[in-house]
Amino acid sequence: LGINNHDIAVGFYLDQNGRSHGYEYNLAKGTFRAITPPGATSVTATGINDAGEVSGFFTEESGTVASFLFHGAGDYTLVEFPFSGNTIALGVNNKGQMVGSYVDFAGKTDGFLYTAGTWQGIDDPEGIGSTVINGLNNNGDLVGFYTDSSGNTDGFEAAPH
């Protein structure tokens, strides 16, 4: 689902029980490393920056979906949008900023930008129920999609304020 400028890719695979397992794969060396946050029952690694930090999300035994930023050597930062039981990180840039989606108190899916402990919720003004941010670059430009009033899925690019 992601690759950095050092040819290290991240993603997931499913086991025979249907649970996902996150991983990191070094294309040049052919080495594989599992990405397994503590307490996770199912893991998806979604992005990797040039420092080797990996974004992703996992399901806890309680069923809550939380996100993480993996710094290497077993060092994970838990990332959960405030008051949401479902946070899905989908990308990370070289500044350590993460993007994704969360479910708000009304049950609506909103996008987010996470920067060093600060959250910014993002809704496309044309959206009627779901906004997902699935990528960002090192300038902070965002890409994603939303559902419009006709039920269509539309893509967008934005620069947050």
C-alpha angles and dihedrals in degrees: 000000000000142000133186132211090268093063095253112141131194133199143116143263132204123238125214090273093056095251118138123231122200121223147174120219125194105213095197097048098031091229126148128205126185118232106211120161115205113271095016121142095179126019136192120186107206111173144010131198129208092266088060096250110150125209123203148124137247143188118242123213088258090060094250114140113220134171134229144196111215114208097182134261093058094306110139130171113207111224119195125162107238114270094002126118092196121055119162118188111202105174147011131200132207090270090060093249114146133203135192141107140289137188112246129214091273093054093254122137113237132178124241144199116205119196121175096320096325121113128206117187113212129200123174106235090227092053123103104191116346137045122172126186108204104169146020137180131220091270090060095251111151134211127192146119142254140189114252129209091270092056094253123139109233128187125223145182121213143169112217120229 
